[in-house]
């Protein structure tokens, strides 16, 4: 788990450096982005096919 924690910290620090924001702000941005992605995925009613079309059962 330490390896994953270190990787996450590294990526968040890269975001902070690239955006010129604090590490704390980068954490907030990352959390919001993850929450958005979770909600976006929940909103799908069907599974996506390889070509992006929807599969209906």
Backbone atoms as SQL, in Angstrom:
CREATE TABLE atoms (id INTEGER PRIMARY KEY, chain TEXT, resi INTEGER, resn TEXT, atom TEXT, x REAL, y REAL, z REAL);
INSERT INTO atoms VALUES
  (1, 'A', 1, 'UNK', 'N', 0.824, -1.194, 0.000),
  (2, 'A', 1, 'UNK', 'CA', 0.000, 0.000, 0.000),
  (3, 'A', 1, 'UNK', 'C', 0.870, 1.261, 0.000),
  (4, 'A', 2, 'UNK', 'N', 2.027, 1.184, 0.627),
  (5, 'A', 2, 'UNK', 'CA', 2.921, 2.344, 0.651),
  (6, 'A', 2, 'UNK', 'C', 3.288, 2.793, -0.759),
  (7, 'A', 3, 'UNK', 'N', 3.476, 1.829, -1.652),
  (8, 'A', 3, 'UNK', 'CA', 3.838, 2.150, -3.024),
  (9, 'A', 3, 'UNK', 'C', 2.721, 2.948, -3.700),
  (10, 'A', 4, 'UNK', 'N', 1.471, 2.538, -3.475),
  (11, 'A', 4, 'UNK', 'CA', 0.336, 3.253, -4.058),
  (12, 'A', 4, 'UNK', 'C', 0.201, 4.643, -3.441),
  (13, 'A', 5, 'UNK', 'N', 0.412, 4.754, -2.143),
  (14, 'A', 5, 'UNK', 'CA', 0.364, 6.063, -1.487),
  (15, 'A', 5, 'UNK', 'C', 1.411, 7.001, -2.066),
  (16, 'A', 6, 'UNK', 'N', 2.603, 6.481, -2.257),
  (17, 'A', 6, 'UNK', 'CA', 3.684, 7.297, -2.815),
  (18, 'A', 6, 'UNK', 'C', 3.375, 7.712, -4.247),
  (19, 'A', 7, 'UNK', 'N', 2.811, 6.798, -5.028),
  (20, 'A', 7, 'UNK', 'CA', 2.455, 7.121, -6.410),
  (21, 'A', 7, 'UNK', 'C', 1.376, 8.195, -6.455),
  (22, 'A', 8, 'UNK', 'N', 0.390, 8.087, -5.585),
  (23, 'A', 8, 'UNK', 'CA', -0.675, 9.086, -5.524),
  (24, 'A', 8, 'UNK', 'C', -0.119, 10.448, -5.131),
  (25, 'A', 9, 'UNK', 'N', 0.741, 10.476, -4.125),
  (26, 'A', 9, 'UNK', 'CA', 1.354, 11.741, -3.707),
  (27, 'A', 9, 'UNK', 'C', 2.183, 12.357, -4.828),
  (28, 'A', 10, 'UNK', 'N', 2.893, 11.508, -5.566),
  (29, 'A', 10, 'UNK', 'CA', 3.721, 11.991, -6.663),
  (30, 'A', 10, 'UNK', 'C', 2.847, 12.640, -7.744),
  (31, 'A', 11, 'UNK', 'N', 1.754, 11.991, -8.093),
  (32, 'A', 11, 'UNK', 'CA', 0.872, 12.519, -9.141),
  (33, 'A', 11, 'UNK', 'C', 0.207, 13.813, -8.684),
  (34, 'A', 12, 'UNK', 'N', -0.227, 13.867, -7.437),
  (35, 'A', 12, 'UNK', 'CA', -0.845, 15.089, -6.916),
  (36, 'A', 12, 'UNK', 'C', 0.181, 16.221, -6.885),
  (37, 'A', 13, 'UNK', 'N', 1.416, 15.915, -6.523),
  (38, 'A', 13, 'UNK', 'CA', 2.460, 16.937, -6.521),
  (39, 'A', 13, 'UNK', 'C', 2.748, 17.432, -7.934),
  (40, 'A', 14, 'UNK', 'N', 2.722, 16.513, -8.907),
  (41, 'A', 14, 'UNK', 'CA', 2.906, 16.923, -10.304),
  (42, 'A', 14, 'UNK', 'C', 1.796, 17.874, -10.734),
  (43, 'A', 15, 'UNK', 'N', 0.566, 17.570, -10.339),
  (44, 'A', 15, 'UNK', 'CA', -0.562, 18.455, -10.651),
  (45, 'A', 15, 'UNK', 'C', -0.341, 19.831, -10.019),
  (46, 'A', 16, 'UNK', 'N', 0.059, 19.839, -8.755),
  (47, 'A', 16, 'UNK', 'CA', 0.307, 21.099, -8.057),
  (48, 'A', 16, 'UNK', 'C', 1.388, 21.911, -8.772),
  (49, 'A', 17, 'UNK', 'N', 2.462, 21.249, -9.150),
  (50, 'A', 17, 'UNK', 'CA', 3.567, 21.936, -9.828),
  (51, 'A', 17, 'UNK', 'C', 3.134, 22.486, -11.180),
  (52, 'A', 18, 'UNK', 'N', 2.418, 21.676, -11.955),
  (53, 'A', 18, 'UNK', 'CA', 1.995, 22.099, -13.295),
  (54, 'A', 18, 'UNK', 'C', 0.995, 23.244, -13.249),
  (55, 'A', 19, 'UNK', 'N', 0.119, 23.232, -12.258),
  (56, 'A', 19, 'UNK', 'CA', -0.924, 24.250, -12.158),
  (57, 'A', 19, 'UNK', 'C', -0.498, 25.455, -11.319),
  (58, 'A', 20, 'UNK', 'N', 0.638, 25.346, -10.649),
  (59, 'A', 20, 'UNK', 'CA', 1.110, 26.436, -9.805),
  (60, 'A', 20, 'UNK', 'C', 0.234, 26.643, -8.581),
  (61, 'A', 21, 'UNK', 'N', -0.260, 25.529, -8.024),
  (62, 'A', 21, 'UNK', 'CA', -1.122, 25.588, -6.846),
  (63, 'A', 21, 'UNK', 'C', -0.481, 24.804, -5.712),
  (64, 'A', 22, 'UNK', 'N', -1.032, 24.970, -4.518),
  (65, 'A', 22, 'UNK', 'CA', -0.491, 24.249, -3.370),
  (66, 'A', 22, 'UNK', 'C', -0.856, 22.769, -3.449),
  (67, 'A', 23, 'UNK', 'N', -0.124, 21.965, -2.718),
  (68, 'A', 23, 'UNK', 'CA', -0.411, 20.528, -2.651),
  (69, 'A', 23, 'UNK', 'C', -1.820, 20.308, -2.127),
  (70, 'A', 24, 'UNK', 'N', -2.218, 21.079, -1.126),
  (71, 'A', 24, 'UNK', 'CA', -3.563, 20.965, -0.548),
  (72, 'A', 24, 'UNK', 'C', -4.638, 21.258, -1.591),
  (73, 'A', 25, 'UNK', 'N', -4.437, 22.296, -2.386),
  (74, 'A', 25, 'UNK', 'CA', -5.400, 22.613, -3.447),
  (75, 'A', 25, 'UNK', 'C', -5.423, 21.514, -4.505),
  (76, 'A', 26, 'UNK', 'N', -4.273, 20.946, -4.812),
  (77, 'A', 26, 'UNK', 'CA', -4.207, 19.861, -5.782),
  (78, 'A', 26, 'UNK', 'C', -4.958, 18.631, -5.277),
  (79, 'A', 27, 'UNK', 'N', -4.897, 18.384, -3.979),
  (80, 'A', 27, 'UNK', 'CA', -5.679, 17.286, -3.393),
  (81, 'A', 27, 'UNK', 'C', -7.163, 17.552, -3.590),
  (82, 'A', 28, 'UNK', 'N', -7.602, 18.777, -3.319),
  (83, 'A', 28, 'UNK', 'CA', -9.020, 19.137, -3.499),
  (84, 'A', 28, 'UNK', 'C', -9.451, 18.944, -4.951),
  (85, 'A', 29, 'UNK', 'N', -8.625, 19.391, -5.893),
  (86, 'A', 29, 'UNK', 'CA', -8.936, 19.233, -7.313),
  (87, 'A', 29, 'UNK', 'C', -9.034, 17.752, -7.667),
  (88, 'A', 30, 'UNK', 'N', -8.114, 16.957, -7.160),
  (89, 'A', 30, 'UNK', 'CA', -8.092, 15.525, -7.452),
  (90, 'A', 30, 'UNK', 'C', -9.340, 14.827, -6.911),
  (91, 'A', 31, 'UNK', 'N', -9.731, 15.172, -5.700),
  (92, 'A', 31, 'UNK', 'CA', -10.927, 14.585, -5.100),
  (93, 'A', 31, 'UNK', 'C', -12.161, 14.945, -5.917),
  (94, 'A', 32, 'UNK', 'N', -12.270, 16.200, -6.306),
  (95, 'A', 32, 'UNK', 'CA', -13.426, 16.631, -7.114),
  (96, 'A', 32, 'UNK', 'C', -13.448, 15.914, -8.465),
  (97, 'A', 33, 'UNK', 'N', -12.277, 15.741, -9.070),
  (98, 'A', 33, 'UNK', 'CA', -12.210, 15.051, -10.360),
  (99, 'A', 33, 'UNK', 'C', -12.620, 13.590, -10.224),
  (100, 'A', 34, 'UNK', 'N', -12.185, 12.952, -9.158),
  (101, 'A', 34, 'UNK', 'CA', -12.565, 11.553, -8.934),
  (102, 'A', 34, 'UNK', 'C', -14.056, 11.425, -8.656),
  (103, 'A', 35, 'UNK', 'N', -14.601, 12.321, -7.848),
  (104, 'A', 35, 'UNK', 'CA', -16.041, 12.289, -7.576),
  (105, 'A', 35, 'UNK', 'C', -16.839, 12.494, -8.860),
  (106, 'A', 36, 'UNK', 'N', -16.400, 13.437, -9.690),
  (107, 'A', 36, 'UNK', 'CA', -17.062, 13.690, -10.960),
  (108, 'A', 36, 'UNK', 'C', -17.048, 12.431, -11.828),
  (109, 'A', 37, 'UNK', 'N', -15.899, 11.769, -11.894),
  (110, 'A', 37, 'UNK', 'CA', -15.777, 10.558, -12.711),
  (111, 'A', 37, 'UNK', 'C', -16.673, 9.440, -12.185),
  (112, 'A', 38, 'UNK', 'N', -16.752, 9.285, -10.881),
  (113, 'A', 38, 'UNK', 'CA', -17.629, 8.265, -10.298),
  (114, 'A', 38, 'UNK', 'C', -19.082, 8.546, -10.670),
  (115, 'A', 39, 'UNK', 'N', -19.505, 9.788, -10.526),
  (116, 'A', 39, 'UNK', 'CA', -20.889, 10.151, -10.860),
  (117, 'A', 39, 'UNK', 'C', -21.152, 10.002, -12.355),
  (118, 'A', 40, 'UNK', 'N', -20.176, 10.352, -13.179),
  (119, 'A', 40, 'UNK', 'CA', -20.323, 10.218, -14.627),
  (120, 'A', 40, 'UNK', 'C', -20.528, 8.759, -15.006),
  (121, 'A', 41, 'UNK', 'N', -19.761, 7.882, -14.402),
  (122, 'A', 41, 'UNK', 'CA', -19.883, 6.453, -14.693),
  (123, 'A', 41, 'UNK', 'C', -21.202, 5.888, -14.187),
  (124, 'A', 42, 'UNK', 'N', -21.678, 6.381, -13.046),
  (125, 'A', 42, 'UNK', 'CA', -22.964, 5.929, -12.516),
  (126, 'A', 42, 'UNK', 'C', -24.118, 6.321, -13.424),
  (127, 'A', 43, 'UNK', 'N', -23.956, 7.396, -14.170),
  (128, 'A', 43, 'UNK', 'CA', -25.045, 7.919, -14.987),
  (129, 'A', 43, 'UNK', 'C', -25.314, 7.082, -16.231),
  (130, 'A', 44, 'UNK', 'N', -24.384, 6.200, -16.588),
  (131, 'A', 44, 'UNK', 'CA', -24.607, 5.349, -17.752),
  (132, 'A', 44, 'UNK', 'C', -25.703, 4.346, -17.451),
  (133, 'A', 45, 'UNK', 'N', -26.649, 4.205, -18.369),
  (134, 'A', 45, 'UNK', 'CA', -27.741, 3.253, -18.190),
  (135, 'A', 45, 'UNK', 'C', -27.408, 1.885, -18.763),
  (136, 'A', 46, 'UNK', 'N', -26.482, 1.829, -19.689),
  (137, 'A', 46, 'UNK', 'CA', -26.101, 0.568, -20.308),
  (138, 'A', 46, 'UNK', 'C', -24.605, 0.465, -20.391),
  (139, 'A', 47, 'UNK', 'N', -24.144, -0.659, -20.874),
  (140, 'A', 47, 'UNK', 'CA', -22.714, -0.850, -21.050),
  (141, 'A', 47, 'UNK', 'C', -22.299, -0.281, -22.395),
  (142, 'A', 48, 'UNK', 'N', -21.107, 0.234, -22.455),
  (143, 'A', 48, 'UNK', 'CA', -20.600, 0.774, -23.716),
  (144, 'A', 48, 'UNK', 'C', -19.921, -0.336, -24.507),
  (145, 'A', 49, 'UNK', 'N', -20.181, -0.380, -25.778),
  (146, 'A', 49, 'UNK', 'CA', -19.505, -1.335, -26.672),
  (147, 'A', 49, 'UNK', 'C', -18.135, -0.752, -27.033),
  (148, 'A', 50, 'UNK', 'N', -17.329, -1.537, -27.718),
  (149, 'A', 50, 'UNK', 'CA', -15.985, -1.092, -28.096),
  (150, 'A', 50, 'UNK', 'C', -16.008, 0.178, -28.937),
  (151, 'A', 51, 'UNK', 'N', -17.043, 0.328, -29.763),
  (152, 'A', 51, 'UNK', 'CA', -17.108, 1.504, -30.620),
  (153, 'A', 51, 'UNK', 'C', -17.792, 2.688, -29.950),
  (154, 'A', 52, 'UNK', 'N', -18.109, 2.552, -28.665),
  (155, 'A', 52, 'UNK', 'CA', -18.729, 3.647, -27.923),
  (156, 'A', 52, 'UNK', 'C', -20.238, 3.631, -27.948),
  (157, 'A', 53, 'UNK', 'N', -20.836, 2.744, -28.749),
  (158, 'A', 53, 'UNK', 'CA', -22.288, 2.667, -28.774),
  (159, 'A', 53, 'UNK', 'C', -22.788, 1.914, -27.547),
  (160, 'A', 54, 'UNK', 'N', -24.065, 2.046, -27.278),
  (161, 'A', 54, 'UNK', 'CA', -24.619, 1.415, -26.084),
  (162, 'A', 54, 'UNK', 'C', -25.124, 0.025, -26.395),
  (163, 'A', 55, 'UNK', 'N', -24.897, -0.909, -25.475),
  (164, 'A', 55, 'UNK', 'CA', -25.402, -2.265, -25.609),
  (165, 'A', 55, 'UNK', 'C', -26.688, -2.370, -24.806),
  (166, 'A', 56, 'UNK', 'N', -27.735, -2.834, -25.430),
  (167, 'A', 56, 'UNK', 'CA', -29.001, -3.021, -24.706),
  (168, 'A', 56, 'UNK', 'C', -29.311, -4.509, -24.661),
  (169, 'A', 57, 'UNK', 'N', -29.782, -4.940, -23.529),
  (170, 'A', 57, 'UNK', 'CA', -30.067, -6.373, -23.360),
  (171, 'A', 57, 'UNK', 'C', -31.495, -6.686, -23.706);
